[in-house]
Amino acid sequence: MNLRIKLLLCLLILTSSLMAQAVRQVDICVYGGSSAGVIAAYTAKKMNKSVLIIEPGKRLGGLTSGGLGYTDIGNKYAITGISRDYYRRIGKHYGKFEQWIFEPSVAEQTFHQYVKEANLDILYQHRIISAKKENGSVTEIQLESSAGGATKVIRAKMFIDCSYEGDLLAKAGVSYTVGREANAQYGETYNGVQLLNKHQFPDGVDPYKIPGKPESGLVWGISAEPLAEKGAGDKKVQAYNFRICLSNQPDNMVPITQPEGYDPTRYELLIRLIAKHTPGDLNGFLKFDRMPNNKTDINNNNAFSTDMIGMNYNYPEADYATREKITKEHELYNKGLLYFIGHDPRMPEHLRKQMLQWGYPKDEYKEFGNWSPQMYVREARRMVGAYVMTQANCEGKEVVKDKVGMAAYTMDSHNCQRIVVNGMVKNEGDVQMGGFGPYPIAYRSIIPKAEDCKNMLVPVCLSATHIAYGSIRMEPVFMVLGQSAAVAACMAIDNKQAVQDVDVEKLQEVLRLKPLGTNATAEILVDNDDAAHVEVKGDWRRETKGAYGPSVYIAESGAKSIRFKPEVIRDGTYKIYTYVPKQPGLSATTKINISADGKTVKQVSYTAASVRVEGQTSGEWVDLGTVKLKKGSQAYVEITSEGADGVVVADAVLFIPLDQI
């Protein structure tokens, strides 16, 4: 064999080897290492499937590890399974049962616990450029490296799109929408154009560069577009920002300096807003929520704040270079705002001094210049799937049977545009409509229509109208839906079927019996609304405000009691907690009887002083101790109003097997 032939053979072998390395085959491909992505991958791996997470960036956890530490919940009852476990792991870090307020680094470390436990395979800095379909199913996707280099091909039996942008579903030709539907489309009232009073400018704020002179042009950030009819649909997207982590601990502060391209004219409207009403502190225009260890989660607040209104319309469908540009613009706008507040001489002195007490934390986002790499993409593409969640679902007027998760947050949209109305600057698009309890999310809303794709699930950019998505789009809920999507994907693989053909009742059963994705004994939750497992004696009134689940029972002194009777399916020692919602006039002491067999009773109590409610949670779990329970035993926890000197609440009781703790 001559040298030339040998070289050709060697080249052929090398090329074949490189091609083999560039193609990966797995059971389930999870696109997006968001909070939902990590939980979905963990769940699938625990169900003995081969899994690959593709993360376009360098960091796991999305917004949960990207600054949103002051968790939006709505109602803890809606948060189940591994999502609930996540916040308990956070709690363990801080020495509590559950914790919903946390530092970004702690959030990221907690996600990596799941990665380690399941030995998850993650491909960082790769993003989708195309998808190939055969017979209605995606067979493979092609990825490019954001750092440069060869493309990769990923083949899988099932795909789960856990990105905030819905890039996988779009490349696969799945139907989607961007923007706001007209109210008439789905019979809604809070969708489309909404000029309301929250996060709004007071009357009289002039929109022109030279006040009173329209010919001088509009101040930066104001659109010349006229106000459309109320409820009209459009392609506008609610504003994005960053959830900003700062520190006021001197040895952990990086000073806030002038960012590149700084332009103080961008913040002119803040000066005009403050001139109308000067706040006493920074909370007047920054939602300054405190995190552990002297840190913050700062969100948008008031008419002019961290939301870069109207500057994100192109983001959902933009190419990667354009998205990077938009993200950088939002970062510089936010950094410029912080610098402006602390240094512009037009700002009131007391506000400047307060701002200068804060800096970027040295121990957060070290590899990203102490700034979160995750912009708050509140909403981008939304799939138009097998079922569309609407306002009617949020308000309980339409209740689905194929539940794979719950939502409970207010129907919430940030402003979509800043315009001139009657010669004054106004924000448009902010909606905050609540007053409803937890409601079910349909399995059909996380799967495409059958004609679009048969092997994809979408737990983040799920099928919902703009206003319904505003209620569903909370990080803990995304994690719940990620778990549900993964279980459904595994079932579809095992049964060699399309995701549209998955037996939802069996899916619900798996989620109920294996809430942690393992064979660990499931905890037992008995809510006061569970009539089959609750026995009420005496005159208790029922309230919905602040409740865990749909309602809470409330009583004052007298011979009143409520028994919570768990259905025990496995012998074991259980830790017991009762949920105590925030209520005025809570009795100094509440007495509780605990029985393991329906006869023998031990008495415990808790004090009002021990109930410390933090963050956006409605109440707190109170530890009642442990009890040994046998399968089928007539156990109960009885909350009584005996000897009460104030309000007694009976809301929910939780039995957690010690092998979970």
LINRA-V384216 format. One record per pair of residues at least 6 apart in sequence whose C-alpha atoms are under 7 Angstrom apart, sorted by the first residue. I is the first residue (numbers start at 1). J is the second residue. D is the distance in whole Angstrom. If there is no record, write none. Layout:
i = <I:I>
j = <J:J>
d = <D:D>
This chain:
i = <22:22:23:23:23:24:24:24:25:25:25:26:26:26:26:26:27:27:27:27:27:27:28:28:28:28:28:28:28:29:29:29:29:29:29:29:30:30:30:30:30:30:30:30:30:31:31:31:31:31:31:31:32:32:32:32:32:32:32:33:33:33:33:33:33:34:34:34:34:34:35:35:35:35:35:36:36:36:36:37:37:38:39:39:39:40:40:40:40:41:41:42:42:42:43:43:43:43:44:44:44:44:45:45:46:46:46:51:52:52:53:53:53:54:54:54:54:55:55:55:55:56:56:56:56:57:57:58:58:60:61:61:62:63:63:64:64:65:65:65:65:66:66:66:66:67:67:67:67:67:67:68:68:69:69:69:69:69:70:70:70:70:70:70:71:71:72:72:73:73:73:73:74:74:74:75:75:75:75:76:77:77:78:78:78:78:79:79:79:80:81:81:81:82:82:83:83:83:87:87:87:88:88:88:90:90:90:91:91:91:101:101:102:102:103:103:104:105:125:125:125:126:126:126:126:127:127:127:128:128:128:128:128:129:129:129:130:130:130:131:131:131:131:131:131:132:132:132:132:133:136:136:136:136:137:137:137:138:138:139:139:140:140:140:140:141:141:141:142:142:142:142:143:143:143:144:144:144:145:157:158:158:158:159:159:159:160:160:160:161:161:161:161:162:162:162:163:164:164:164:164:165:165:165:165:166:166:173:174:174:174:175:175:175:176:176:176:176:177:177:177:177:178:178:178:178:179:179:179:179:179:180:180:180:180:180:180:180:181:181:181:181:181:181:182:182:182:182:182:183:183:183:183:183:188:190:191:191:191:192:192:192:192:193:193:193:193:193:193:193:194:194:194:194:194:195:195:196:198:199:199:199:200:200:200:200:201:201:201:201:203:204:205:205:205:205:206:206:206:207:207:207:207:207:208:208:208:208:208:209:209:209:209:210:220:220:221:222:222:223:223:224:224:225:236:236:237:237:237:237:238:238:238:238:238:239:239:239:239:239:239:239:239:240:240:240:240:240:240:241:241:241:241:241:241:242:242:243:243:243:243:244:244:244:244:245:245:245:245:245:246:246:246:246:246:246:247:247:247:247:247:247:247:247:248:248:248:248:248:249:252:252:252:253:253:253:253:254:254:254:254:255:255:256:256:256:257:258:258:259:259:259:262:264:267:269:270:271:281:282:284:285:285:285:285:286:286:286:286:286:287:287:287:287:288:288:288:288:289:289:289:290:290:291:299:300:300:306:308:309:309:309:309:310:310:312:315:315:316:316:327:341:341:341:342:342:342:342:343:360:361:362:364:365:365:381:382:382:382:382:383:383:383:384:385:385:385:385:385:385:386:386:386:386:386:387:387:387:388:388:388:388:389:389:389:389:389:390:390:390:391:391:392:393:394:394:395:396:399:400:400:402:402:402:403:403:403:403:404:404:404:404:404:404:405:405:405:405:406:406:406:406:407:407:407:407:407:407:407:408:408:408:408:409:409:410:410:410:410:411:411:411:411:411:411:411:412:412:412:412:412:412:413:413:413:413:413:413:414:414:414:415:415:415:415:416:416:417:417:417:418:418:418:419:419:419:420:437:437:438:438:445:445:446:446:446:446:446:447:447:447:447:450:454:454:454:455:455:457:459:459:459:459:460:487:488:488:488:489:491:492:492:492:513:514:515:520:521:523:523:523:524:524:524:524:525:525:525:526:526:526:526:526:526:527:527:527:528:528:528:528:528:529:533:533:533:534:534:534:534:535:535:535:536:536:536:537:537:537:538:538:538:539:540:540:540:541:541:541:542:542:542:542:543:543:543:544:544:544:546:546:546:547:547:547:548:548:552:552:552:553:553:553:554:554:554:554:555:555:555:555:556:556:556:556:556:557:557:557:557:557:557:558:558:559:559:560:560:561:561:561:561:562:562:562:563:563:563:563:564:564:564:564:565:565:565:566:566:567:568:568:568:568:569:569:570:570:571:571:571:572:572:572:572:573:573:573:573:573:573:574:574:574:574:574:574:574:575:575:575:575:575:575:575:576:576:576:576:576:576:576:577:577:577:577:577:577:577:578:578:578:578:578:578:579:579:579:579:579:579:579:580:580:580:580:580:580:581:581:581:582:582:585:585:586:586:586:586:587:587:587:587:587:587:588:588:588:589:589:589:589:589:590:590:590:590:590:590:591:591:591:591:591:591:592:592:592:592:592:592:592:593:593:593:593:593:593:593:594:594:594:594:594:594:595:595:595:595:595:596:596:596:596:596:596:596:597:597:597:598:598:598:604:611:612:613:613:639:641>
j = <152:153:152:153:154:153:154:155:154:155:156:50:51:52:155:156:49:50:51:156:157:158:50:51:52:156:157:158:159:51:52:53:156:158:159:160:37:41:52:53:54:159:160:161:162:53:54:55:160:161:162:163:53:54:55:56:161:162:163:53:54:55:60:61:62:60:61:62:162:163:61:62:64:475:479:162:478:479:482:162:482:111:479:482:483:482:483:485:486:51:53:114:115:118:483:486:487:517:51:486:487:490:51:118:118:517:518:121:121:122:121:122:123:122:123:124:126:123:124:125:126:124:125:126:127:124:125:124:125:108:108:111:374:374:376:107:475:104:105:107:108:104:372:373:374:104:243:244:245:297:372:243:297:101:102:103:104:297:100:101:102:289:297:615:100:101:474:616:409:474:616:617:408:409:410:408:438:548:549:548:548:549:406:407:408:438:476:477:480:480:480:515:516:515:516:476:479:480:98:99:100:97:98:99:98:99:110:97:98:99:291:615:291:292:291:292:364:364:145:146:147:143:144:145:146:143:144:145:141:142:143:144:168:142:143:144:141:142:171:138:140:141:142:171:172:138:139:140:141:139:451:452:453:454:453:454:455:172:455:155:156:153:154:155:156:153:154:155:151:152:153:154:151:152:153:150:151:152:151:493:455:456:489:455:456:457:456:457:458:168:169:457:458:458:459:460:460:377:380:460:461:316:380:381:461:381:461:452:448:452:453:383:384:452:381:382:383:384:381:382:383:384:235:380:381:382:234:235:236:237:466:191:192:233:234:235:236:466:191:192:233:234:465:466:191:192:231:232:233:189:191:192:231:232:391:467:231:466:467:231:232:233:234:228:229:230:231:232:233:429:230:231:428:429:430:428:429:430:430:301:302:303:302:303:426:427:303:425:426:427:424:424:272:273:424:425:212:424:425:218:219:420:424:425:214:216:217:218:219:216:217:218:219:216:265:266:418:418:419:418:419:419:420:419:313:416:312:313:379:416:379:413:414:415:416:307:308:309:310:312:414:415:416:307:308:312:376:377:378:306:307:308:330:375:376:375:376:297:298:299:376:296:297:298:299:295:296:297:298:360:295:296:358:359:360:361:253:294:295:296:358:359:360:361:294:295:357:358:359:294:361:362:363:359:360:361:362:359:360:361:362:359:360:339:359:360:339:336:339:332:335:336:336:340:337:304:304:347:351:351:302:301:302:304:305:298:299:300:301:305:298:299:300:301:296:297:298:299:296:297:298:296:297:297:306:306:307:334:330:415:416:417:418:416:417:326:323:326:380:381:375:347:352:355:352:353:355:356:352:370:370:370:370:371:372:461:461:462:463:464:461:462:463:463:444:445:447:448:449:463:444:445:447:448:449:444:445:463:445:463:464:465:445:463:464:465:468:464:465:468:467:468:398:399:439:468:436:439:440:440:442:442:443:504:440:441:442:443:441:442:443:481:484:508:440:441:480:481:438:439:440:441:438:439:440:441:471:472:477:437:438:439:471:471:472:432:433:434:471:432:433:434:467:468:470:471:431:432:433:467:470:471:429:430:431:432:467:470:429:430:431:427:428:429:430:428:429:427:428:429:426:427:428:425:426:427:426:549:550:549:550:462:463:457:458:459:462:463:456:457:458:499:500:498:499:500:498:499:485:478:481:482:485:478:507:499:502:507:499:502:498:499:502:522:522:522:660:657:655:656:657:566:654:655:656:653:654:655:533:564:566:652:653:654:651:652:653:534:552:650:651:652:551:564:565:566:562:563:564:565:562:563:564:561:562:563:560:561:562:559:560:561:560:553:554:555:553:554:555:551:552:553:554:551:552:553:550:551:552:581:582:618:581:618:651:651:652:649:650:651:649:650:651:647:648:649:650:641:647:648:649:641:644:646:647:648:641:642:643:644:645:646:641:642:641:642:640:641:638:639:640:641:638:639:640:636:637:638:639:636:637:638:653:635:636:637:635:636:632:630:631:632:633:631:632:630:631:629:630:631:628:629:630:657:626:627:628:629:657:658:626:627:628:655:656:657:658:625:626:627:655:656:657:658:623:624:625:626:654:655:656:621:622:623:624:653:654:655:621:622:623:652:653:654:619:620:621:622:651:652:653:619:620:621:622:649:651:618:619:620:618:619:646:647:608:646:647:648:608:644:645:646:647:648:607:608:645:605:606:607:608:644:605:606:607:641:644:648:604:605:606:639:640:642:603:604:605:637:638:639:640:601:602:603:604:637:638:639:601:602:603:636:637:638:601:602:635:636:637:627:628:629:633:634:635:636:633:634:635:634:635:636:624:620:620:619:620:650:648>
d = <5:6:6:5:6:6:5:6:6:5:6:5:6:7:6:5:6:5:6:5:5:6:6:5:7:5:6:5:6:6:5:6:6:6:5:6:6:7:6:5:6:6:5:6:7:6:5:7:6:5:6:6:7:6:5:7:7:5:5:6:7:5:5:6:7:6:4:4:6:7:4:6:6:7:6:6:5:4:5:5:6:7:6:6:6:5:5:7:5:6:7:6:7:6:6:6:7:6:7:5:7:7:6:6:7:6:7:7:5:6:6:5:6:6:5:6:7:6:5:6:6:6:4:5:5:6:5:6:6:7:6:7:6:6:7:7:7:5:7:5:5:6:6:7:5:5:5:6:6:6:7:6:6:5:5:6:7:6:7:5:7:7:6:7:6:6:6:7:6:7:7:7:5:4:7:6:7:6:7:6:6:5:5:6:6:6:6:7:7:6:7:4:5:7:5:6:5:6:6:6:6:6:4:6:7:6:7:5:4:4:6:7:6:6:6:7:7:6:6:5:7:6:6:4:6:5:6:7:7:6:4:6:7:6:6:7:6:5:6:7:6:4:6:6:5:6:6:5:6:5:7:7:5:6:5:5:6:7:7:6:6:7:5:4:6:6:5:7:7:6:5:6:5:5:6:7:5:7:7:7:5:6:6:6:5:7:6:5:6:6:7:6:5:6:6:6:7:7:7:6:6:6:5:6:7:6:6:7:7:5:7:6:5:7:6:5:4:5:6:5:6:7:6:6:5:6:6:4:5:5:7:6:5:5:5:6:7:5:6:6:5:7:7:7:6:5:6:5:4:6:5:6:5:7:6:7:6:7:5:4:5:5:7:7:7:5:5:5:7:6:6:6:6:5:7:5:6:7:7:7:4:4:6:5:6:6:5:7:6:7:7:6:7:7:6:6:7:5:6:6:6:7:6:5:6:6:6:4:5:6:6:6:5:6:7:5:7:5:5:6:5:6:7:7:6:6:7:6:7:6:7:6:5:6:4:6:6:5:6:7:6:6:6:6:6:7:5:6:6:6:5:6:6:6:5:5:5:6:5:5:7:7:5:5:7:6:5:5:7:7:5:5:6:5:5:6:6:6:4:7:6:5:6:5:6:7:6:5:6:6:5:5:7:5:5:5:6:5:5:6:6:5:6:6:5:7:6:7:6:6:6:6:6:7:7:7:6:7:6:6:7:5:5:7:6:6:6:6:5:6:5:5:6:5:7:7:5:7:6:5:6:5:6:7:7:5:6:6:7:7:6:6:7:6:5:7:6:7:5:6:7:6:6:7:4:7:5:6:6:6:6:6:6:6:6:6:5:6:6:7:6:5:5:5:7:6:6:4:5:5:5:6:6:5:4:5:5:7:6:5:5:7:7:6:4:6:6:6:6:5:7:5:5:6:6:7:6:7:7:6:6:5:5:6:5:5:5:6:6:6:6:7:6:7:6:5:6:6:6:5:4:5:6:6:7:7:7:5:7:6:4:6:7:5:7:6:5:4:5:6:5:6:6:6:5:4:5:5:7:7:5:6:7:5:5:7:7:6:6:5:7:6:5:4:4:6:5:6:5:7:6:4:6:6:6:6:6:7:5:6:7:6:5:6:5:5:5:6:7:5:6:7:6:5:6:7:6:6:6:6:5:5:7:6:7:7:7:6:7:7:6:6:6:6:7:7:7:7:6:5:6:7:6:5:7:6:5:6:7:6:6:6:5:6:6:4:6:6:7:7:5:6:7:6:5:7:7:6:5:6:6:5:7:6:5:7:6:5:6:7:5:7:7:6:6:5:6:5:6:6:6:5:6:5:5:6:6:4:6:6:7:5:6:7:7:6:7:7:6:5:6:5:6:7:6:5:6:7:6:5:7:6:7:6:5:6:5:6:6:5:7:7:6:6:6:6:6:5:6:6:4:6:5:5:7:6:6:4:6:5:5:6:7:6:4:7:7:7:7:7:5:5:7:5:6:7:5:6:4:5:6:6:7:6:7:6:4:6:6:6:5:5:6:6:5:4:6:6:4:7:6:5:6:6:6:5:6:6:6:5:6:6:5:5:5:6:5:7:5:5:7:6:4:6:7:6:4:6:6:5:6:5:5:6:7:7:7:6:4:6:6:5:6:6:6:5:4:6:6:6:5:4:5:6:5:5:7:7:6:4:6:7:5:6:6:7:6:7:6:4:7:6:6:7:6:5:6:7:6:5:6:6:6:5:6:6:5:7:5:5:6:6:5:6:5:7:5:5:6:7:7:6:7:7:4:7:6:5:5:5:5:7:7:6:7:5:6:6:6>
